[in-house]
Amino acid sequence: MKRLISFCISCLLLLPAMQGQNYLLIPMDNSQADHLKAYGLSFWVLQQDVDVQWLLNYRGGSFMFARSPIFEAELQVRGITYEVVAPGKSSQILATVTSEDVNMDAVLLEKAPKIAVYSPPYSQPWDDAVTLALKYAEIPYDVIYDVEVLQGKLTEYDWLHLHHEDFTGQFGKYHPSNANASWVRTEVVQQEAMAHQFGYTKVSQLKLEVAKEIKRYLENGGFLFAMCSATDTYDIALSAEGLDVVHAEYDHDGMTPNMNEKLDFSKTLAFQDYILLPQPGTYEFSTIDANYRRSVPMNLDYFTLFEFSAKWDPVPTMLCQNHTRTVKGFLGQTTSFRRETIKPGVLIMGELKAYNEVRYIHGNYGRGMWTFYGGHDPEDYRHVLGEDPTDLTLHPNSPGYRLILNNILFPAARKKMRKT
């Protein structure tokens, strides 16, 4: 029976080629009923070994692929707006977007990337925007953590997301008033046990080795995406190799004298010239985060996406596809980045220019690529501990969540992505 079903599906998928090449277009402009589900559907089509055309800057970054009854039915089930495109019309669309006189292009997506989310096995009193987006869009992923990373399993994945992790070994810099909270005690016990399991005396030493392993994954061609505190703490851990930058509140011994003068910024991906803020009462890791002493009114907290050349800069163009260039801001333990701490050569893709804040950045390392996105949850301005997860059925057209899903999908464009 399974073989018969598989054969029938294969026949249905071949129908477009047999019946004259009609196509399905998923518009991603303001006509789209559910932008977020559209990414999941495109991912699912790739899983069926069918290529998808990502039409950059065409109606908000639309998707187009061969028509089949199964695909059309799935679009209807998921509530996604779509159009049936005749062969002549599809050729006209491709001619338009590839024309030299427009800032558009067509990028062929060829294979669904295998996705991993680096997240602890124990529950935490906050959710994760990327995991929420993956679940809502119905995109499959695996959860991995320190054991899997140190066992070399990153090579099994095309794309890695870092959950809101603290790579400095300070347990998220919990305030001393939360020291006896059950979630804090659980995290401390489990992370210290993990460190001892791998022969380290401190959690900071374990996290450094994990950070270095992730860097090797990048060097060998991996794609890395991080949000909130996983952005700055990752670089801090790399720059602090060989130093003790952890307050005694968290590791029970002293810090390296004059540690800020000894940080090695040559080891970081994105940031430099920052100052560490180790005091337990300061809910910040360093001066990277523009949230430190921030004074942006909520009604003015919007950032602008940069516009890139679709034909000459396809990667940032893909990462910035949206139905608007203005995205509302949102807070996090790491909200955004101070421009003066960003390394030369790092590509800025989104900024709050009036306050000199950078929100969304991208760069290369070795044969791989990374993207850092500040803030916690694009549809929850001030997320608090223990708050219910965001219900994305209420935000199917979220521009902030679209940026996350751009990152998840773009490794599928392998020919455009790989550097020579």
C-alpha positions, 0 to 999 in steps of 0.5 A: 500500500505504501509503495502504491501511495508513493507511486501515485504521488510521484505520478501527480507530481509529474503531471505539470510536465505532462500537461503543459507546464502550468505553475503556482505562484505564491505572492509575498506582497500585501495580498498574501493571507499567511506569509509565514505558512508560505515559507513552510509550504515552499520548504515542503515542495523542496522536500518533494524533490521539486525546485522552487523559484524565489523571485527576489523583490518581485511582489515581496519575494514571491515563490513559484514552482510547477503546478500539481494537484497535491501542491494546490491542495496543500496550499488550500489546506494551509490557508496560503494565497496563491495564483495559477500561472499559465506557461506564457505568463510564467515565462513573462514573469521570469523575463521581467525579474531577470531583466537588467533594468530592474532590481529583481532576480530569480534564485533557484532553490534546489534542496531543503536544508537540514535544520538544527536548533541548539537548545537545552534539554530542560525547560526555561521560562521563555520561548524561542522565536525561531522555534515558534516560527519553525513550528508554525510554518511546519518546517521540521528540525532537530534539537541538539545541545552541547553533547551533540556539538562536541560529538561532531554531529554539526556536520549532519546539518546545513543550518544551525540556530542558536537558542537564547544561549549564554556562551560566557558561562554566566547562566544568562546573568540571572539577577541574585534575586532569582538565584533560588528560582527553580529554573535557575537551579536546574540550569546551574546543576545541569550545565555544571554536570555537563561541564564535568562530564566533558572534563571541564571544571567550569561551565565557561570552559565547556561553552568556549569549546562548544563555541569553537566547534560551531566556528569550525562548522562555519569554517567548513561551510555551515550556516549559522543564525543567532538571536538575542543573547546568543549573538554577543555572548558567542563573540564574547566567549571567543574573545575571552579564551584563556581569561576568566571573565565570570563573576564569582556569583556564577563560578565562585572564584575571581576574574582575570585582572584587567580582563577588558584589556586582554580580550582578543577581538581577532577571534570574533565573528562580528564585534570588537572594541567592547567592554565587558560588564560582569557585575551580577546586578547588570542584566547586560554582558557588554557594551555591544548591546545598545539596550544598555542605557537605551532611551528609545521610546516604544512608539519610535522603535522601528528599524529599516531594512537595507535594499541590496542589488538582487543580481549582485548581492543575492544573499542579503537580498534574500535575507531582507525579503519582505512586504515592508522595509520598516519593521517594528522593534522588540526588546531582548536581553540583547536588543540591538548592537552599537554600531561602533562595536561592529567589525569592518566588513560586517554587512549591516542589513537593518538599523535604527539610524536615528539612535545609531542602533544596528539590528540585523547583520550578516557576514562570512567565515571560511566557507560558511555564513552567519546572521545575527538578529537582535531582540527576543520576539518580533511580536512581543515587544517586552517579553517577560519571564514565564509569559505565554508563547506568542500565538503566531496565528494572530501574526501570520504576516509578521515582517519581523518573523519573515526575517527569521524564515528568510534565513531558514530557507536561503541555504536551499539556494546552494549555487548562489550561496557557495563562495568560489 
